[in-house]
Amino acid sequence: LLPMSARGASNAPRGSQLPAQEKVSNELFTLTYGAMVRQLLHDFETVEEVNAELDAMGARIGSRLVDDFLANAQGVRCADFKSAADSVARVGFRSLLGVTARVGAWSETSDAGSGPSACSIYFEENPITDFVELPRGLEELSYCNVLCGVIRGALEQIGMHVTVVVVKDMLKGADGNELRLTLKEHAAETYPFKDDD
């Protein structure tokens, strides 16, 4: 059900489109996320289990968001790791978090073959950590691990198996936020139908 103001006039013709609902405010999301993390801390025995659960939740979110992301990233192709990481930073962070991010510190690892296979995503603002202070004893909590999972889940949907870790976190006193992405495997696209020659 929509509130009266969102439904429009009561005499609107049947089948007419309703106005789009507003996006959830950053503050509401931040507070809800904080409550969820607090509940996970209560439900799980160790901080490591909470970190793993946040990553798993993020991966489920990312696997669902990738279609919307690719539809909104008009003209952006994610054919290789470099273009995918750049798209995540430039388009994904802006559209999902409302923040500007950049990619840097490219390097090659022996695991992924040719081309750059590791990079960092840097961002100064993080709405997830607004209103948050980590209490003593929770220094090992990776509060933003959900972001790692979202990136991992989204890239897995396009055939890129990556690890994503939080390297710097302003919540823990760092001068900025940094996520490190490392490509483990880039699976070739497979098509469900055989082409006829």
Solvent accessible surface area in square Angstrom, and as a share of the most:
residue,aa,sasa,rsa
1,L,221,1.10
2,L,30,0.15
3,P,88,0.55
4,M,124,0.55
5,S,107,0.69
6,A,26,0.20
7,R,109,0.40
8,G,39,0.37
9,A,67,0.52
10,S,112,0.72
11,N,130,0.67
12,A,49,0.38
13,P,100,0.63
14,R,242,0.88
15,G,77,0.74
16,S,53,0.34
17,Q,174,0.77
18,L,102,0.51
19,P,81,0.51
20,A,99,0.77
21,Q,129,0.57
22,E,168,0.75
23,K,175,0.74
24,V,101,0.58
25,S,64,0.41
26,N,85,0.43
27,E,108,0.48
28,L,105,0.52
29,F,89,0.37
30,T,3,0.02
31,L,107,0.53
32,T,81,0.47
33,Y,11,0.04
34,G,22,0.21
35,A,62,0.48
36,M,58,0.26
37,V,3,0.02
38,R,184,0.67
39,Q,92,0.41
40,L,17,0.08
41,L,50,0.25
42,H,150,0.67
43,D,85,0.44
44,F,69,0.29
45,E,167,0.75
46,T,64,0.37
47,V,26,0.15
48,E,112,0.50
49,E,75,0.33
50,V,0,0.00
51,N,24,0.12
52,A,64,0.49
53,E,46,0.21
54,L,0,0.00
55,D,30,0.16
56,A,33,0.26
57,M,43,0.19
58,G,0,0.00
59,A,16,0.13
60,R,115,0.42
61,I,78,0.40
62,G,0,0.00
63,S,35,0.22
64,R,175,0.64
65,L,51,0.26
66,V,10,0.05
67,D,106,0.55
68,D,77,0.40
69,F,26,0.11
70,L,66,0.33
71,A,73,0.56
72,N,91,0.47
73,A,5,0.04
74,Q,158,0.70
75,G,84,0.80
76,V,41,0.23
77,R,176,0.64
78,C,25,0.15
79,A,61,0.47
80,D,73,0.38
81,F,6,0.03
82,K,99,0.42
83,S,37,0.24
84,A,0,0.00
85,A,0,0.00
86,D,48,0.25
87,S,1,0.01
88,V,17,0.09
89,A,1,0.00
90,R,109,0.40
91,V,24,0.14
92,G,7,0.06
93,F,8,0.03
94,R,137,0.50
95,S,55,0.35
96,L,88,0.44
97,L,20,0.10
98,G,57,0.55
99,V,8,0.04
100,T,112,0.65
101,A,8,0.06
102,R,146,0.53
103,V,31,0.18
104,G,13,0.13
105,A,57,0.44
106,W,77,0.27
107,S,45,0.29
108,E,120,0.54
109,T,44,0.25
110,S,115,0.74
111,D,88,0.46
112,A,28,0.22
113,G,51,0.49
114,S,114,0.74
115,G,29,0.28
116,P,47,0.29
117,S,1,0.01
118,A,3,0.02
119,C,0,0.00
120,S,0,0.00
121,I,0,0.00
122,Y,49,0.19
123,F,6,0.02
124,E,109,0.49
125,E,121,0.54
126,N,11,0.06
127,P,13,0.08
128,I,2,0.01
129,T,24,0.14
130,D,68,0.35
131,F,140,0.58
132,V,34,0.19
133,E,160,0.72
134,L,42,0.21
135,P,77,0.49
136,R,225,0.82
137,G,60,0.58
138,L,35,0.18
139,E,100,0.45
140,E,124,0.55
141,L,2,0.01
142,S,20,0.13
143,Y,8,0.03
144,C,4,0.03
145,N,21,0.11
146,V,10,0.05
147,L,14,0.07
148,C,0,0.00
149,G,0,0.00
150,V,24,0.14
151,I,7,0.03
152,R,56,0.21
153,G,2,0.02
154,A,16,0.12
155,L,4,0.02
156,E,59,0.27
157,Q,104,0.46
158,I,43,0.22
159,G,17,0.16
160,M,0,0.00
161,H,71,0.32
162,V,6,0.04
163,T,59,0.34
164,V,13,0.08
165,V,84,0.48
166,V,41,0.24
167,V,78,0.45
168,K,86,0.36
169,D,8,0.04
170,M,87,0.39
171,L,33,0.16
172,K,98,0.41
173,G,70,0.68
174,A,33,0.25
175,D,116,0.60
176,G,8,0.07
177,N,7,0.03
178,E,19,0.08
179,L,2,0.01
180,R,55,0.20
181,L,0,0.00
182,T,24,0.14
183,L,10,0.05
184,K,85,0.36
185,E,95,0.43
186,H,81,0.36
187,A,37,0.29
188,A,89,0.69
189,E,131,0.59
190,T,121,0.70
191,Y,163,0.62
192,P,118,0.74
193,F,167,0.70
194,K,185,0.78
195,D,122,0.63
196,D,139,0.72
197,D,190,0.98
